[in-house]
Amino acid sequence: MGKTVALKKEEQMQRHELTAKDMVNQAKSVMEIKETIMKEGVHYGVIPNCKKPSLLKPGAEKLCTAFMLQPEFETTCREDPNRILDWEKYDYNQRKKVSGTTKGYIDYDSGCTLVHIPTGEVWAKKVSGSCNNFESKYRSLNPYDVKNTLEKMAEKRALVAAVLMGTALSDMFTQDIEDMAYLFNGEKSASEPSPPKKSQNGKPKPQSQPKPQSQPNPKPESQEQDGVRMATDKQVAYIKSQLRRMKINQMDFLSTWVEEFSNFEEIPFHKVNDILSWIRDQ
């Protein structure tokens, strides 16, 4: 009698086909988990005026538990002790720009594989996430002081991306907003036209033509003051939401940045990423 050989995980790449009903039930389960178990600001974040919330690491871990998935990481480190980066940033304690040079480059790349615990099926394989000390958040720090942080950040990014891909939830969530280099491009998307209203007999009502002279000029998404481009409404709303999240008083925030602007309407477009980095560091 021949031996029964257990299949290796690498040989179990093919998942069972899901029916449309299976996919509907899966989506319903995720929505129920989001509404009853997940908490905004803990498991996912919400960007004002954006359609999809961003999935955070605790949320990705919750979904792994719900789907009975085991994350497995393959993480590599690449170092170049002689690589040099000249940087410049605004020091808000000294109220001036400071510059420096960082010597030593550390880059972590992590591949996350999601294995279905009951069956051994692989739902996502070696989905990549990376982090290095030349990123704006770390470039002014000693590279070896943040080495462990870089590794954890790479694995976090890989985990979130793998969960979104493996569970097919990219239509419900987006990647963690803190991992996006630029949150907004300042462009305003065209709005969808409203369908014509129907009268009682079922026929569309004739739409009245607006008078050209009575139409106000639309407010631009990003304005300029004295030739300086201002932050968009979405960016300002997001900054306010992050201040609330970090429990930073708006007046304290404005007093810290008083040399740059005196109110939210005067926030320069090119300062948005610096402001978000400052909020995260508090």
C-alpha positions as CSV (number, residue, x, y, z in Angstrom):
1,M,0.0,0.0,0.0
2,G,1.5,3.4,-1.0
3,K,2.1,6.2,1.3
4,T,-0.2,9.2,1.5
5,V,1.9,12.3,0.9
6,A,0.7,15.6,2.3
7,L,0.6,18.5,-0.1
8,K,3.0,21.4,0.6
9,K,1.5,24.9,0.9
10,E,3.2,25.9,-2.3
11,E,1.3,23.1,-4.1
12,Q,-2.0,24.4,-2.8
13,M,-2.1,27.7,-4.7
14,Q,-5.4,27.1,-6.5
15,R,-8.4,28.2,-4.4
16,H,-11.8,26.7,-4.8
17,E,-14.0,28.7,-7.1
18,L,-16.5,31.0,-5.4
19,T,-20.0,31.4,-6.7
20,A,-21.7,34.7,-6.9
21,K,-23.7,33.8,-3.8
22,D,-20.5,33.0,-1.9
23,M,-19.1,36.4,-2.9
24,V,-22.2,38.2,-1.8
25,N,-22.2,36.4,1.6
26,Q,-18.5,37.3,2.0
27,A,-19.2,40.9,1.4
28,K,-22.1,40.9,3.8
29,S,-19.9,39.3,6.5
30,V,-17.2,42.0,6.0
31,M,-19.8,44.8,6.3
32,E,-21.2,43.2,9.4
33,I,-17.7,43.0,10.9
34,K,-17.0,46.6,10.0
35,E,-20.3,47.8,11.5
36,T,-20.2,45.7,14.7
37,I,-16.6,45.0,15.6
38,M,-14.4,47.5,13.9
39,K,-14.0,51.1,15.3
40,E,-13.2,54.2,13.2
41,G,-9.8,55.5,14.1
42,V,-8.7,52.1,15.4
43,H,-9.3,49.6,12.7
44,Y,-9.9,52.0,9.8
45,G,-9.6,55.7,9.0
46,V,-12.0,57.9,7.2
47,I,-10.8,60.7,4.9
48,P,-13.5,63.4,4.4
49,N,-15.1,63.5,1.0
50,C,-13.4,60.2,0.0
51,K,-15.6,57.2,-0.8
52,K,-13.5,54.4,0.8
53,P,-12.1,54.2,4.3
54,S,-8.4,53.3,4.7
55,L,-7.6,49.9,6.3
56,L,-5.3,50.2,9.3
57,K,-3.1,47.4,10.7
58,P,-5.5,46.5,13.6
59,G,-8.3,46.2,11.0
60,A,-6.2,43.9,8.8
61,E,-5.5,41.7,11.8
62,K,-9.2,41.6,12.6
63,L,-10.0,40.5,9.1
64,C,-7.3,37.8,9.3
65,T,-9.0,36.5,12.4
66,A,-12.4,36.6,10.7
67,F,-11.3,34.7,7.6
68,M,-9.0,32.4,9.6
69,L,-5.8,33.5,7.8
70,Q,-2.3,33.1,9.1
71,P,0.1,35.9,7.9
72,E,3.6,34.7,7.1
73,F,6.4,37.2,6.4
74,E,9.7,36.9,4.5
75,T,11.6,40.1,5.3
76,T,14.9,41.1,3.9
77,C,17.2,44.0,4.8
78,R,19.5,45.9,2.5
79,E,22.1,48.3,4.0
80,D,24.5,50.8,2.5
81,P,26.6,52.5,5.2
82,N,28.2,54.9,2.8
83,R,25.1,56.2,1.1
84,I,24.5,59.9,2.0
85,L,21.3,62.0,1.9
86,D,21.2,65.8,2.4
87,W,17.9,66.9,3.9
88,E,16.1,70.0,5.0
89,K,13.0,70.5,7.2
90,Y,11.3,73.1,9.3
91,D,12.0,72.9,13.0
92,Y,8.8,74.1,14.7
93,N,10.5,74.5,18.1
94,Q,13.3,76.7,16.7
95,R,10.9,78.4,14.3
96,K,13.3,78.0,11.4
97,K,14.5,75.7,8.7
98,V,17.2,73.2,9.6
99,S,19.3,71.0,7.4
100,G,21.6,68.1,7.9
101,T,23.2,65.0,6.4
102,T,22.3,61.4,7.1
103,K,24.9,58.8,6.4
104,G,23.8,55.2,6.1
105,Y,20.9,53.7,4.2
106,I,18.6,50.9,5.5
107,D,15.8,49.4,3.4
108,Y,13.5,46.7,4.5
109,D,11.3,44.7,2.0
110,S,8.7,42.3,3.4
111,G,6.6,39.8,1.5
112,C,3.4,38.7,3.2
113,T,1.7,35.4,2.5
114,L,-1.8,34.6,3.8
115,V,-2.5,31.0,4.5
116,H,-6.0,29.8,5.2
117,I,-5.7,27.9,8.5
118,P,-8.4,25.2,8.0
119,T,-7.4,24.2,4.4
120,G,-3.8,25.4,4.0
121,E,-4.8,27.3,0.9
122,V,-2.7,30.3,0.0
123,W,-4.9,33.4,-0.5
124,A,-2.2,35.8,-1.2
125,K,1.5,35.1,-1.8
126,K,4.5,37.4,-1.0
127,V,2.6,40.7,-1.3
128,S,5.3,43.3,-0.9
129,G,5.7,46.2,1.4
130,S,8.8,48.3,2.0
131,C,10.2,51.1,4.2
132,N,13.6,52.9,4.3
133,N,15.2,55.5,6.5
134,F,15.4,58.1,3.6
135,E,11.6,58.6,3.8
136,S,10.6,62.0,5.0
137,K,9.5,60.8,8.4
138,Y,12.9,59.1,9.2
139,R,15.5,60.9,7.2
140,S,16.6,63.3,9.9
141,L,17.0,60.4,12.5
142,N,19.9,58.1,13.2
143,P,19.3,55.2,10.8
144,Y,20.2,52.6,13.4
145,D,17.9,54.1,16.0
146,V,14.9,53.4,13.7
147,K,16.0,50.1,12.2
148,N,13.4,48.1,14.1
149,T,10.7,50.6,13.3
150,L,11.5,50.3,9.6
151,E,11.2,46.5,9.7
152,K,7.8,46.7,11.5
153,M,6.5,49.4,9.0
154,A,7.5,47.3,6.0
155,E,5.7,44.3,7.4
156,K,2.6,46.4,8.3
157,R,2.4,47.7,4.7
158,A,2.8,44.2,3.3
159,L,0.1,42.8,5.7
160,V,-2.5,45.5,4.8
161,A,-1.8,45.1,1.0
162,A,-2.1,41.3,1.3
163,V,-5.4,41.4,3.2
164,L,-6.9,43.8,0.7
165,M,-5.7,41.6,-2.2
166,G,-6.4,38.2,-0.7
167,T,-9.9,39.0,0.5
168,A,-10.8,41.1,-2.5
169,L,-11.8,44.1,-0.4
170,S,-10.1,46.8,-2.4
171,D,-13.6,48.0,-3.3
172,M,-14.4,48.6,0.4
173,F,-11.1,49.8,1.8
174,T,-7.9,51.5,0.5
175,Q,-4.3,51.2,1.7
176,D,-3.4,52.8,5.1
177,I,-3.4,56.6,4.5
178,E,-0.3,57.0,6.5
179,D,1.6,55.0,3.9
180,M,0.7,57.3,0.9
181,A,3.3,59.8,0.0
182,Y,0.7,62.3,-1.4
183,L,-2.9,62.1,-0.3
184,F,-4.4,64.5,-2.7
185,N,-3.5,65.9,-6.1
186,G,-5.7,69.0,-5.8
187,E,-7.8,68.0,-8.8
188,K,-11.6,68.1,-8.6
189,S,-13.4,65.3,-10.2
190,A,-16.4,66.0,-12.3
191,S,-19.7,65.4,-10.6
192,E,-22.2,62.9,-11.9
193,P,-25.2,64.5,-13.6
194,S,-28.5,64.1,-11.8
195,P,-31.1,61.9,-13.5
196,P,-34.2,63.8,-14.8
197,K,-37.1,63.9,-12.5
198,K,-40.3,62.1,-13.7
199,S,-43.8,63.6,-13.5
200,Q,-46.9,61.6,-12.4
201,N,-47.5,60.2,-15.9
202,G,-44.0,58.7,-15.9
203,K,-42.6,61.1,-18.5
204,P,-39.5,63.1,-17.7
205,K,-40.1,66.7,-16.7
206,P,-38.7,69.3,-19.0
207,Q,-35.6,70.9,-17.3
208,S,-35.5,74.6,-17.2
209,Q,-32.4,76.1,-18.7
210,P,-30.4,78.1,-16.2
211,K,-29.6,81.7,-16.9
212,P,-26.0,82.1,-17.7
213,Q,-25.7,85.5,-15.9
214,S,-27.4,84.2,-12.7
215,Q,-24.9,81.3,-12.3
216,P,-22.2,82.1,-9.6
217,N,-18.6,81.3,-10.5
218,P,-17.7,77.9,-9.1
219,K,-15.3,77.9,-6.2
220,P,-12.0,76.4,-7.3
221,E,-10.8,73.4,-5.4
222,S,-7.5,75.1,-4.7
223,Q,-7.2,78.9,-4.6
224,E,-4.2,81.3,-4.7
225,Q,-3.4,84.1,-2.4
226,D,-0.6,86.5,-3.4
227,G,0.6,83.9,-6.0
228,V,0.7,81.1,-3.4
229,R,-1.4,78.0,-4.0
230,M,-3.7,77.2,-1.0
231,A,-4.6,73.8,0.3
232,T,-7.7,72.2,-1.1
233,D,-10.9,71.8,0.9
234,K,-10.3,68.1,1.1
235,Q,-6.8,68.6,2.5
236,V,-8.0,71.1,5.1
237,A,-10.8,68.7,6.1
238,Y,-8.4,65.9,6.5
239,I,-6.0,68.0,8.6
240,K,-8.8,68.8,10.9
241,S,-9.8,65.2,11.2
242,Q,-6.3,64.2,12.1
243,L,-6.1,67.0,14.7
244,R,-9.3,65.5,16.3
245,R,-7.8,62.0,16.1
246,M,-4.6,63.1,17.9
247,K,-6.7,65.3,20.3
248,I,-4.8,68.5,19.3
249,N,-6.6,71.7,20.0
250,Q,-7.1,73.7,16.8
251,M,-6.0,77.0,18.5
252,D,-2.8,75.3,19.8
253,F,-2.2,74.0,16.3
254,L,-2.6,77.5,14.7
255,S,-0.4,79.1,17.3
256,T,2.3,76.6,16.5
257,W,2.1,77.4,12.8
258,V,1.4,81.1,13.2
259,E,4.5,82.1,11.2
260,E,3.2,80.2,8.2
261,F,-0.6,80.9,8.4
262,S,-3.1,82.3,10.8
263,N,-6.2,80.3,9.9
264,F,-7.1,77.1,8.0
265,E,-8.1,79.0,4.9
266,E,-4.5,80.3,4.5
267,I,-2.7,76.9,4.7
268,P,-0.3,76.7,1.7
269,F,-0.6,73.7,-0.5
270,H,3.1,72.9,-0.3
271,K,2.9,72.7,3.5
272,V,0.3,69.9,3.7
273,N,2.6,67.0,3.9
274,D,4.8,68.8,6.5
275,I,1.7,69.5,8.6
276,L,0.6,65.9,8.5
277,S,4.1,64.7,9.5
278,W,4.1,67.1,12.4
279,I,0.7,65.8,13.6
280,R,1.9,62.2,13.4
281,D,4.9,63.1,15.5
282,Q,2.9,64.6,18.4
